[in-house]
Amino acid sequence: MNRKNRIIVIIIFMIIVFSLLGIIIYNNLTNYSNVLKVNWNIELQKKSVEEVYNASSDTNFHGDGIRYHVFSYKNEDEIKEMFEWSLEEKETIYYSSYSESINNWLSEIKVTKENYPDYSNCKYWYNKQDDNSEIIILWDNIENKLYIVESFL
């Protein structure tokens, strides 16, 4: 094989390797479980949950906006142990209750009412960050669903 052919083979090989690396990196960065881990230090057990619905606002360069994900789950024990769940709704940064926050956020991203959580069946977990970003996670153990709503500022 002459020098020119070797250079072409090396270039093709490098293109394939960089393409595969790009795909792997993109999949890891866009995987919602990884996003939760990076932003909130929350780990979803990928084997136990399956995403059944999601919606989000158009995010800008900084990732600001609203994200909504609904998961069905297989193992209730893992969900039960994720957080100290509360039956009581509390005030958030901008609203008087979790459900008021969620209703406003979901309305903003045009989620249909049939995809809203049934608050009467839910337990709650809430967290906020210094930049006023918020997350509310709802656990509906009747429907075996986990709802995650985030507002990033």
C-alpha positions in Angstrom: 0.0 0.0 0.0 1.5 3.3 -1.0 1.7 6.4 1.2 -1.4 8.1 -0.3 -3.6 5.1 0.3 -2.4 4.7 3.9 -3.3 8.4 4.6 -6.8 7.9 3.2 -7.3 4.7 5.3 -6.1 6.6 8.5 -8.4 9.5 7.7 -11.4 7.3 7.2 -10.6 5.4 10.4 -10.3 8.7 12.3 -13.6 9.9 10.9 -15.3 6.7 12.1 -13.8 6.8 15.5 -14.7 10.5 16.1 -18.2 9.9 14.8 -18.7 7.0 17.2 -17.3 9.1 20.1 -19.6 12.0 19.2 -22.6 9.7 19.2 -21.7 8.2 22.6 -21.1 11.7 24.1 -24.3 13.1 22.6 -26.4 10.1 24.0 -24.9 10.6 27.5 -25.5 14.3 27.5 -29.1 14.0 26.3 -30.0 11.1 28.5 -32.5 12.5 31.0 -31.1 10.3 33.8 -27.7 11.9 33.3 -29.2 15.3 33.2 -30.9 14.7 36.5 -27.7 13.5 38.0 -25.7 16.5 36.9 -28.4 19.2 37.7 -29.9 17.8 40.9 -27.7 14.8 42.0 -30.7 12.5 41.5 -30.3 9.0 40.1 -33.1 7.2 38.4 -32.7 3.4 38.2 -32.9 3.0 34.4 -34.0 -0.6 34.8 -36.9 0.3 37.1 -38.4 3.3 35.3 -39.7 3.8 31.8 -40.4 7.2 30.4 -44.0 7.4 29.1 -44.4 11.2 28.4 -42.2 14.3 28.2 -42.6 17.9 27.2 -40.3 20.9 27.5 -40.1 24.5 26.6 -37.7 25.7 23.9 -34.5 26.1 25.9 -31.9 28.7 25.2 -28.2 28.3 25.2 -28.0 28.2 29.0 -30.7 25.5 29.2 -33.3 27.7 30.9 -36.9 26.6 30.6 -39.3 24.0 31.8 -39.0 20.3 31.6 -41.7 17.7 32.3 -41.2 13.9 32.4 -43.5 11.1 33.4 -42.2 7.7 34.2 -43.9 4.4 35.0 -42.0 2.2 37.4 -41.7 -1.4 38.3 -40.1 -1.4 41.8 -42.0 0.7 44.3 -39.4 0.1 47.0 -36.8 2.0 45.0 -39.2 5.0 44.6 -40.1 4.9 48.2 -36.5 5.2 49.3 -35.5 7.9 46.8 -36.6 10.8 49.1 -38.4 11.8 52.2 -41.8 12.1 50.5 -44.4 14.5 51.8 -48.2 14.5 51.5 -48.3 18.2 52.3 -48.0 20.8 49.6 -45.8 23.7 50.5 -44.9 27.1 49.0 -42.3 27.3 46.2 -40.2 30.3 45.3 -43.0 31.9 43.1 -46.2 30.1 44.0 -48.2 29.3 47.1 -48.2 25.5 46.5 -46.5 22.7 44.5 -49.7 22.1 42.4 -50.0 25.8 41.6 -46.4 25.8 40.4 -46.8 22.7 38.3 -50.1 23.9 36.8 -48.5 27.1 35.7 -45.4 25.5 34.3 -47.3 22.8 32.4 -49.7 25.3 31.0 -46.7 27.3 29.8 -45.4 24.4 27.8 -48.9 23.4 26.6 -49.2 20.0 28.3 -52.8 18.7 27.8 -54.8 18.2 31.0 -54.9 14.4 30.5 -51.1 14.4 31.1 -51.2 16.3 34.4 -50.7 14.4 37.6 -53.6 13.5 39.8 -52.5 15.5 42.8 -54.9 13.7 45.2 -52.9 10.5 44.7 -49.4 12.1 45.0 -46.6 12.4 47.5 -44.2 15.3 46.9 -40.5 16.1 47.0 -39.2 19.6 46.2 -35.8 21.2 45.8 -34.4 24.5 44.6 -31.1 25.9 43.7 -29.4 29.3 44.3 -30.3 30.5 40.9 -34.0 30.0 41.7 -34.3 26.9 39.6 -36.8 24.4 41.1 -37.7 20.8 40.8 -40.9 19.1 42.0 -41.1 15.3 41.9 -44.5 13.6 42.4 -45.0 10.0 43.2 -48.4 8.4 42.4 -48.3 5.0 43.9 -51.8 4.2 42.7 -51.0 4.7 39.1 -47.3 3.7 39.5 -46.1 6.9 38.0 -43.3 9.3 38.8 -43.7 12.9 37.6 -40.7 15.2 37.4 -41.2 18.9 36.7 -38.3 21.3 36.5 -38.1 25.1 36.0 -34.6 26.4 35.2 -33.8 30.1 35.4 
